[in-house]
Amino acid sequence: LYGNVCFKCGKVCSGEVFQALNKSWCVDCFGCSLCDKRMDHKTKFYEFDMKPTCKRCYDRFPTELKKRISDSLKERDLENERNKMILQRRSTSPIQQQANTSRR
């Protein structure tokens, strides 16, 4: 009932689990979503449609698509940084906030 469920096969991962793109994968299931080439933790891959894509398939994408993917990832990284800052501010208790304010 508990455990990591593989994003590709839908089964509970037994043994080693590969974590990527905020998902869990069986080690044998992690591969390129376009050509099915098996990848491991050392393989460079790109995110396309929230799935892993190998460098070979990514390099075949039209330049305009690669630019949009890159811009989208940069935008998401900025949003993640903003969210981290908000969470950090909210995680400070009111007493700590008062103490920090009175020190200034």
N, C-alpha and C positions, 0 to 999 in steps of 0.2 A: 504494500500500500504506500509506503514511503520510499523515496529515492528519486534519483534524477531520471526523467523520462526523455528519451532520445527524440530530438526534433524531427529527425528523418523517418525512423522506423516506428516510433510511438511506443517502443518497449522500454521497460525499466532497464537502465544501464547497469550491467553487472561488471565488476572489476573496474578498470580505469574509465574515467569520464573525461571527455574533452569539453571545455567551456569556451565558447566563442559567441560573439554577437548577442550576449545576454541569453544564450540558450545552452542546453546540454546536448551532447552527442555521444553515441557509442563511438569508441575509437575507430572501429571498422566502418562506421557510417559517415564520418566527417570527410566530405569531399566537395569538389566543385559542383555547384547547383546546375551548371550548364553542360559540362562534359563528363561528369561523374568521376573525374580523376581523384584518387584518394590523396588526402593531405594530412600532414601531422603538425605538431606545434612549431616546427621549424619552417614550414612552408609559408611563403609570402602569399597572402590572398587579399582580395578586395571585397567590400560589401556591395552587393547589387540586389536590390529588391529585398533587403534584410536577410540575404542568404550569402554564403561564401562563394566567391568566384575566383578561380585560379588566375595567375598572372597572364598565362597564355590566352585564355578567353577574354580577359579584360583588355589586353593589348589589341584585340580584334575589334573592340567597340569603336564606333565613329568618334572622332575627336570631340565633337559637340556633346555627345553623351558622357564621355569621360569628364569633361569640364563641369557638366551639371552635377554629376556624382560627387566630384571633388568639392564644389561649392556647397552642396547639400550637407556633406560631412563636416565642413568647416562651420556652417551655420549651426548644426546640431551640437558640435563641440562647444561653441560659444554658449548655447542655451544650457548645456549641461553645467558649464562653469557658473552661469548665473544661478542655476538651481542649487548648486553646492553652496554658493555664498548665502543664498536665502536660508537654506537649511542650517548652516552654521550660525547665522544670526538668530534664528528661531530656537536653536538648541541651547542658547544661553539663557539662564534663568533670570527673572526680573531682579533678583538680589544682586547677581553678578553684573547685570547691566547698570544698576545704580552705582555699584562700586566702581565700575569702569568709567562712568560719567563723572563721578565725584573726584576722580584722580586727575582729570583734565584741568 
